[in-house]
Amino acid sequence: MQAVLFDLDGTLVDTAPDFVLAANKLRQQLGKAPLPAAIIAAQVTNGAIAVAKLAFDADEHHADFDNYRQALLDSYQQHLGAASAPYDGLLNLLQTLEERGIAWGVVTNKPVFFAHSLMETLGIREHCATLICPDHVKQPKPAPEGLVLAAKELGIEASRCIYVGDHLRDIEAGNAASMSTIAVSYGYLAPDDDANLWLADYVVQTPGELCERILHLIK
């Protein structure tokens, strides 16, 4: 294996705390009670629309929902990187990959403005060999286009890459791109999700297990 590619939210970085701050700030402004962090975190993988629904107690059919979604994104931007952090041990893993000449990158469904800004704030953008977001492709995950583009940017065959994610769409994309896939169950899985059913090559329960698995695969 010559490269390791990661999903961002819930896989490489625990970004839920920023969404919790953003959503509950809006609820406070509306005079609503704050929501438990776990409830908001469970919706992070489903994007801004899902979190906006929680923040405003409204759905997409509400006449002002587009404004609600934008208000959430504005609040999220204000809190971007305030409480997010890479999962335990993953910074050391990234350093080890670099030392061993293994390229690493990110393929995410997070818009490039937020992904780039977050990674800059966390100090990991400059070491990231490729960052692919929905802005760069016609079809985001679960389509394999972003992963194939990442491998092309790295100059590495997709079959020599590992892709790591915390959602079924990540594993579907990785498998379709002919990459080795690792499903992580420590991310933002819904209560009824079972990573063992996603047909990943490997399933890990903790960031520590992920580090061990990747280091074994790149030997």
Summary of the structure (lengths in Angstrom):
residues: 219
radius of gyration: 17.2
end to end distance: 8.2
largest distance: 55.1
contacts: 741
relative contact order: 0.17
helix: 50%
strand: 13%
